């Protein structure tokens, strides 16, 4: 984490849910605090953070967390954001870990399967969106011009949190093609604690196995990037890709 100290622009709109604990932690590390000591000094986290060297050779990372309540952590931005997610979404992270451990117990480490794959997508690159039906339907259909043009005012009624720690790491140095995988949230939330409780309850192996994600080039979100005020920003088909045509059914 010390390797990334001072690089984060905490005024970025996608960091609003993470700003208070993240800025405090980032400041402590930049002031010379030991990163693990700073992490473990935060209240309310159901795990402890330990050096990466604590993970035994040949043992799955997820299984180690489940059995010991300890998270192997490197000093880089990727693991900084992972630790921050444990702080802000403790119930969700614990729920994901328990499902991972159950899958490993049932199938072994080598067989990942759709549930573990979906957990990785959400944990690394997920985002959480509560939005009006019209907005969600346009997003699911990849109707980019409608989503960000005609329906642009509806974004004021939406709530979006970038949840995946790999996505948050990428956004430290933003670029247009950063794409998150969106999980739809059923109702508006008043606090991240409320969202955490809702999401932990919503996560089930059955729902995860269906991979209910929709891609979103996140710097297209109104108010999140100055360049997207220009209408032709969304004409870039390499980023705002059209929906795939349905597969032909064999006769």
N, C-alpha and C positions, 0 to 999 in steps of 0.2 A: 504493500500500500504506500509505503514511503516513496516508492518509485513514481507514483502518480500525484504526489502531494503538490498542490498549487496549480495543477493543470485544469481543474474543473471550474467552469463558469456557472456558479450556482444561481445566476439570474435567468438561465435558460428556462423556458416555459415547461419543458418536459421534466425538469428537476423539481418542480414545485412540491410534489408530495414527499420528496426526499430531502428537501432543503435544510430543515432545522437540524435533524440528527446528522445529516451528511456534512453540512458545513462545520458543525461543532467538532465532528470527528476529524475531518480534514484539517481544521485549524490546530487541533491538538497534535496531530502527527507532524505538521509543518513546524510547530513550536518545539519539537524534539521528543515528544512522548513515544515510548515503544508502541508500535502499532497494535500488537496483541494485547498489551496491557490496556490501551485505550479502548479497544473493542470490548474486552471483557469487563470494563468498568461501566458499561451501559446497562441499565436495568431493563428487565422484562424480556430478555432473550432466553429461550429454553435450551440453548446450547452454549458451549464454551468454544472459543477459537484457539486452535493449537497450531504449531508449525507444521508445514507439509511433511516434514520428516517423521511426524508421529504416525503417519499412515503406514501400516506394515506392508512389506512387499507382497504382492499377490492378493491383497484384500481389496474388495470393491469399496470405492469411496462412499457410496450410499450406505452400504452395510456397516461400515465403520461408524458413520454418524448415528445410525439407528442403534447400534449396540453400545456406544460409549457416550453419546450426547456431545461429541466433540466434532468440530468442523476443521479439517486440515486447511490451512490458509497460507497462501504465498503473498509476498509483498509486491502486489501489482494492482492495477486498476480493476481487472476482472474480478479478483477476489475481494477487493474493497466493496464493489457494488453487490457482490453476493452476500457479504457480511451485512451490508446495509439493508438488504432485503430481509434477512433474518430478523433484523431489528424492527422493521416497519410492518412486515407480514409474517409474524412468528407462527400463527396458527396455520397459515397456508403452507409455509415451508415445511413445517412439521408433518402436515397431512401428506404433502408430496413425498416426503422421505419415507413415511410409513407405507404408502402404496408401493414405492420402489422396493422397499425391503420385502414386502409380501410377494411381489412379482419375482424377486430373486430367489426367495425361499421356494416358490412353486415351480420355477422354470430353470433356475441356475443362472449364474452370472453371464455365461456366454450367449444365452438366448434372450435377446432384448424384447422383441415383440412390440405390438402397437401401443400398449399402455406406457411402457418405459420410453418409447420413442416420443410419444406425445408429451410426456412429462419433460423431456429434454427440450422440446420445442417451446413449451410454456416457460420453463425455468430460465432458458437462455435468451429467448427471443420473443417472449409473449408480451402482449399488451391487453389491457382490460378496458372495454368500451361499453358505456351505457349511452344509448342514443335513441331518438325517435325511430319508429319503424321505417319510415321513408328513407332516412339516412342509412340505416342498416341494410335495407334491401338494395339500395344503390351500391353500397360498398360490396355486398356479397355478389352482385352481378358485375362488378368491375366497371360500373358506369361512371368513369372518372369525371367526365365533363359535367354530368348532372350532379354528382356527389359534391364537387367543389365549385360548381357554378350556380345552377338553379337552386340547389339545396344549401348553398353556403351559409345562409342565415341560421339554418337549423343547428349548425355546429355550436352556436351559443347555448343550446339546450343539452348538449352532449357533455359527458365526462370521460376523460381518457387518461389512463395511467400506463406508462411504459414500465412493465414489470420485469422483463428479462434482463439479467445482469450483463449478458454479452451485448445486448442492444444498447443499454445505458453506457457501456464502455465505448462502443462505436460513436455514440453521440457526443462524447467528449471532443471529438474532432469531426463535426457533422459533414456529411456529403449527401447529395440528392438521393442516391439509390438505397439508402438505409430503409429496409422493409421489416416491419414487425408482423407477428401473427396474432390476430385479435381474437380474444375470447369474449363473447357477449355477456354483459352483466345485466341481470333482469330488472334492476331498480336503481334509482339514484342513491348515492351514499352521502352521508353528512360528514364522515370522517374516514381516514384510512383504517382505523380500528374496526369500524363497521364493515367496510369492504373486505377486510381480512377475514372476519368471521363469516361473511356471506360466501366468499370464495372457497374457504376451507370446507364449508358444508356442501357446496356445489360440485366439488371435485369427487368424482367416483370413477372407478376403473372402466365402467361401461361407457360413461360419457367421454372419458379420455381416449378410449380405443376408437371412437368415431372421429377423432381429430377435428373437432368443431371449430377450426381456425379459418380466418379470412385474412389474406395479406393486405397490408396497408403501408404504402410508402409514407413514412411518418412525417417527413418534412413537407408533405402536401397539406397537413392540417392547418386550417386558417389560423393565423396569429402565431404560428410556431416558426415561421421562416420568412423573412421579408421578400425573398424572390418569388414566393408563390402568389403574391398579389398580382403578378402579370398573368393574364389568361393563358398565354402560350406555354407557361411553365408545365402545364398538364398535357401538352401535346407530345411529350417525349415518350414514345411507345416502348423504349428500352427500360423505362422505370414504371410508367403507368401502363402496364401490359393489359391487353384485352382478355376477356374470359376465354378459356379454351372451349372449342366447340365440343358438343357431346360426342362420346365415342359411338361409333356405329355398332349396332347390335348384330352379331352373327346370326345368319338365317340357318 
